[in-house]
Amino acid sequence: MRLFSLFVSFVFVASGATAQTIAPRGTEATFDVASWNIENFGTGAGGTQQRLNAAAVIRQADIDLWALQEIVDVNDFNLLVQELEQDGYAGILGPEPRLGGDQRLAYIYKPDVVTVVATRSILTQNENDFAYRYPFEMFASVTVGDAVQSMQIINIHAKCCGDQASYGRRSRAAAALKNYTDQLANDNRALIVLGDFNDELNQSIAGGLSPYRPYYTDTATYTIATRELNQSNTPTYCSNSSCTSGSTLDHLLFTQDLAASFLPASGDRYGELVAAIQNYRESTSDHLPVLASFTLVVVADEPAPEAAGVALLAPAPSPFRESTALRFRLDEPADVRLDVVDVLGRHVMSASGPYAAGEHAVTLDGSDLASGVYVVRLETGGAVQTRTVVRTR
């Protein structure tokens, strides 16, 4: 997307009111993520004021990555991104739904924190169940201080409503999503799923069990940042102007590869917006953003117990520009397979063969590699160990 610079002279102006200050939720020391359904963005009764309010929120919140839903007007989205460019943001708009409406998914993010490798629509075979709003997946390399982590982020906007037909579609979509994310979790991917789930997590708005209950109960695989909001019946969909009634429809969850980095107190809704923006529900959205922050703690690699005599050592150097040594140690001779893959799972290098006991180094040539995070995978004797390595320009 081509971006243009547009100066906006103040935070925002609500008709007849003084501009308000919005309390920030992000910090330089954390990776801060939010999901926000900006109700029918670009076509609602809020008009231009909706865009100005959205820009004010994103500008002052200091969140590194926003997953947005219900982006309807492409021109308004482009204007929003242009207004935020001078504040260090960029944007990616998802594809137009093939059928069933014009609500799109989008991301707005800080490129100095989030390096986008690729985006794509997923689970397109379930288009009717997802109300033709395909989940929008981002592959990214996230940098906070000296920590760099490869992540996949999935932005969803599920089928709405409490009738049984809608519940059935939402249930099938949730099952397809869980199957997809389970495969990523089993592959030890750092994954965040966030968006407008259009249902609660344990009990459904349609009655009975929620389509997302498999996530709710799978605590060994997933942490739900919005669990306490859901348990306390704190609305993220606002049925009145004060957002004291409604339903907890917006959620954020992640795999256990990010559990050590998560700050539990950060799992919240952005409730300050109701007071900060005049007539928030009418001028801006009937949803409040949900939030989470991560420290990007680097968890030490542990050798596989089946291969006590094998150790995949840290690549040296990392980060690297021209080349790096992929190092491993064997206590006795063994057949070894060494693979390097990017965040899309594409092989960029493989080496295999018999190696003698001792320490070995295989050179990874970075001259044709894009900047980003790569996964080094060592397999021997049926056991697998992994490390990450970072290529910089």
N, C-alpha and C positions, 0 to 999 in steps of 0.2 A: 504494500500500500504506500503511495506517495504521500508524504506529510508536508504541510505548509505551516508557517509560523503565523500566529494571530495573537496580538496582545490583548489581554483582558485586564481592565484597569483596576478592578477590585474583586473581592471574593464572590459575593452575589448580592442582589437586591431583590427582596420580596416586595411586592407592590405596596408602596406606602410605608415600608418598614426600613429600619437601619440594618446594615449588614451585620450578621452574627458571626461569632467565632465558633468553629467546630473543633472539639477536642481531638487531637491526633491519637491514633491507636498503634501506629507503627514506630519502630526505632531503627537506628542504623545497625544495631547489634543482632537483629533478628530478621528472619524471612517472614514477612507478614502477608497474609492471604485473606481475601474476602470474596464472598458471593453476593450479588445484588440483582434482584429482579426489578428493573426500572420500568415500571408498568407502561407497556405499549410506547416505548421511548420514541419520541418524535411526532406522535400523533395525538397524544392525550390532551386533556383540557388545560394542562399546565403550559402548553405552547413553548415559546422560547424560554420561559422561566424554568421549565423542567430541565432544559439543557444547562442553563447557568447554575442551577442548584446542584445538578450532578457533577459539574466541573468543580464547584466549590467543595463538595464532599470529597472527591478524589484528590484534589489538590491539598486539602488540609489534613486528610486522614493519614497520609504518609504510609499508605499500604503499597507493598511492592508488586502485587499481582491481584487484579480484579477479574473475576469471572462474572460476566453479565448475561442476563436473560431478557427477553422481550424487546430486543432492538428491532424496531420496525422501519424507521426512516433512515435510509443509508446516508443521505446528505447531512442529517443532524448528527449521526454518529461521526462522520468525517469532521464536521465542525467541532464536535466535542474533543476529538483527538488533536485537532489543530490547536485548540485553546489550551490543551494540556502539554503540548510538545515543549514549550519553553520551560515547563516545570520538570522536564526529564522523563516524560511518558511517551509510549507508542501504543498503537492499537492494532488488533487483528479482528476482522469481522468474519463470522462463519458464513457458510453458503445459505442461499435462500431455500426455504423448504420446498420440496417438489410439489407437495399438495398441502391443503389444510391450513393455509394462512401465511402470514408474512413475518412472523416473529423469528428473529435470528438469535444465535448465541455469539458472544464476543469476548475478547480479552483486552484489557488495558493494563499495561505493565511498565516497569522501569527497566530499560535495556541495560543499565549498568549493574543490575542485580540479576535479571532474567535474560539469558541468551536463548532465544527461541531457535531450536534446531528444525522443527517441522510441526505442522498442525494437520489434522485430518478429521473427517467425520467417520464414526465407527458404528457398528451394529446396524448398518443400513438395511439389512434383511428384515429388521424389526420396525420398519418405518411407521406402520400404522399404530403399533403399540406405543411408540414414542411420539405420537401425534405429529409425525413427519418432521419433528425437531431432533435430528440425529445428535447423539452425544458428540461433543466437540473436544477432541483430544489434542493436547500440546505435549511435545517432547522438548525439554528444556534443560539447560545447565544453569544452576542457581549458585551465585557467589555471595557470601556474607563474610567480610573480613578475609581471612586466609582459608576459609572452608569453601569447598566447591562440591556440589552434589548434583548428580543426574537425577531428574525427576520426570514422571509422567503425570499430567494433570487432566482430569476429565470433567468437563462442564456439562451439566444436564439440565433440561427443562422437561419434566415428566408431564404426562397427560393429567389434566385437572379433573376435579369434580368427584362427588360422592355417590353418583349412581352406579349401579352394578356393572354396566357395560364399561364405563370408564375405569372402574376398579379392576376389572378383568384385564384391560389393556395395560394399565399401570403395573399390575402384578406380573404379566408376561415380560414387560420391559425390564422390571426390576430383576427378574430371574436371569434374563439374558445378560444384564449388566453384571450381576454377581458372578456368573460363570466366567465372564471375561476378566473381571478384576481378580478372581481367585487364581486364574492362570498366571497373571502378573505377580501376584503375591507369592505364589509357589516358586517363581523365578527370582524372588528377592528384589523386586523392583520397588523403589521409593515412589509411591503413588498417592495422589490426593484426588478424591472425588467430591465435587461440591456443586451446588446449584439449587434450583427450585425443584424439590422432590415431589411437591404437590401432595404430600401425605405426611403423617407423623410416623414415628419409627417403630413403636410397639403395637399400639392399637390404631386401626385405620379410621380416617374420617368417614369412611363408608360403613363402619361397623366391622367387628371381627378383627382379625390380626392384620397388621400392616404388611404391605408387599415388601417392606424393607426390614422386617423382623429378622430374616437371616443375617443381615449385617449387624443388627442390634444384639443378637445372641452370639455372634462369632467373635468374641472378645480376644481369642487367641491370635486372630489374623488382623482385625481392624480396631482402631480407636475412633470413636465418634466425638468430635469436638463439641457438637451441639447436643450431646446426650443430656446434660443437666438442664438445658433450655427445654428440651422435650419433656423431661420428667417433672419439671416445675410448671408445665403448661404456659411457658412464656411465649407469647405470639411473635412470629416473624412475619406472618401475614396479618395485617391490621384490618379488623372489621369496624373499628371506630377511629376517630381522629387522634386519640391519645395512645392508640395501640395497646390498650389494656385488655382488649378482647380480640379473639381471632384464633389462629392455629399455628403450630410450629411446623411450617412446611418447608423451610429452607435449612439445608444441612451441609455439614462438612465432615468428611471422614478420611482416614488415611491408613496405610498399611504399617505394620510394625517396624519396618525399616526407618520410619520417622518417629517412632514412639519415644525414643530417648531424647529427641530434639524438641518435642512438643512442650509448650508452657501451658499447663492445664488451666490456669486462671485466664488465659487469653481466649478460650472458647466462649464466645459471647455473641449477642446481637448489638448492633450499633444504635442503641436506644436514644443516645443524645440527639439524634437527628430530629426527633419529634419536637423538641423544644427549640433547637437551633434554627430550624427552617419553618417559617410561617406557613400554616396550613399544609404541613408536609404531605399528608395523605392525598390531598386534592391537587397540590401543585407539583408533586414529585413522584411518589410511588405509594402503592398500598402494601409494599413489602419493606422490611428493614434488612440491611445487610447483616450477614453472619461472618464471624471473624475467627482467625486462629494465627498464632505466631510460633515460629520454630527457631531454635538456636543453631541448627545445623551442627550438632555435636558429632564429631567423627568417632564412630564406634570401631574399635580395633578389630581387625580381621582375626579370626580364630582358626587354627588348623583343624582340619577334619579329623575326628578320632580314628577313622578307618585308615588314616595315612599318617600315623605318628612319625614316621621316618621321612616325611616329605614336608617342605615348607615353601610356600610361595612368598617371596620377600617383596618389600616395597620397591616399585620401579625407581630407577635413579638415572637422571633427575626426574622429578615431577613437581610442578609443571615443567614441560619441556617444549623446545621449538623445533630443532633439527632432528634429534633422535633421542631415544632413551633405552636403557638396558632393562629388559624384563628378566628378573633374577629369581632363581629357585634353588633349593638345596635338597639333595638326596642322601640319605644315610646308607643306601645300598643301590646297586644298579636297578633301573626300572625303565619301562616304556612310558613315555610322557607325551601328552598332547597339550599344546599351548595355543589358545585362541584369543584374539582381540576383537571385540564387537563394539559398535557405536550404540547410542541410546535408542536407535531404531531396531537394534538387534542384527544389524548387517555386519557380516564378517569383513574385517579389514586386513587381517593377517592370521595365518595358521602355521604352526610348526609341529612336527611330530617325529618320534623315533626313539631308539634306545639311548639312554644316557648313563654314564658311569656314576658311581658315588662321588659326591662333592658338590661344590657350588657352581652353577652355570648361569650364563647370561645370553639372552637372545635379543638382538637389536631390533627395535621398532623404528622404522623410518617415518618421520613425520612430514616429509616434504609434500606429500599429496593429501594430507589429512586436514580436515577443517578444524578450527578451534572448538574445543568442547571436552566433554568427559567420555572416556572409553573404559570398558570393562575388560580386564585381563582374567582369563579363565584357565586354570591348570587342572588337568585330569590325569590321574594315574591310579591303577589298581581299583577302578570303579569309584574313587573318591574325587571330589571337586573342591577346589579352593579358588577364591576370586579376590582381586584387588582392583582399585580404580587408578587411572592415570589421566592427567590433564594435559591437553595440547593447547598452547597459546601461540599467538602471533607476535 
